[in-house]
Amino acid sequence: MRVARLIALALAFSGGCISAAPSKAQTFFSTPPTKITLHNPSKTEGQRNRTTLSIAIPVHAGASLRGIKLTQLTNLYQWDWRPEEPSLYTGPYALRGEGEKGRARLKSIDEPTALNIVLGPPGQPGEQVNIVMRGINPKAGIYQWSVELIPDGPDPLTYSGPTLRLDIYENEPFY
């Protein structure tokens, strides 16, 4: 009886209808990608490089991979990704793997230490996506990046991936 009175009172104050706010659907990885590697076969400063970011998307990921954000961690020197368009291929990493231009594009953001990569079409669950970027190796040092993975869908929840690391060595002859 008391519950019925409370419901009647609530209806009276709300003008006769009770409505709940609509739920907001968000896209997320049920099993996020964790096998993420950064390859650079050229490890000496000043050399041309062919840096490849490889991401294995699990079969049960629950969403496709729409984008990746790499943010360089504090360092004396910044890695120069070059504004050149990256290429993308799927399958296992290959030292000289060539991809298609246009399937991955760099998206500009205001952070000078961040790189946003948008995949079109998105990487599908069960495949490995390899993004090839060309440039010149910076000065010798240890370079590290944090990784954020963005699922494809409305209002995506980003996933923080592992920290990636590359070592670049000095171009000094050994005596």
Secondary structure, 3 states (H helix, E strand, C coil): CHHHHHHHHHHHHCCCCCCCCCCCCCECCCCCCCEEEEECCCCECCCEEEEEEEEECCCCCCCCEEEEEEEECCCCCCCCCCCCCCEEEECCCCCCCCCEECCEEEECCCCCCEEEEEEEEEECCCCEEEEEEEEECCCCEEEEEEEEEEECCCCECCEECCCEEEEEECCCCCC
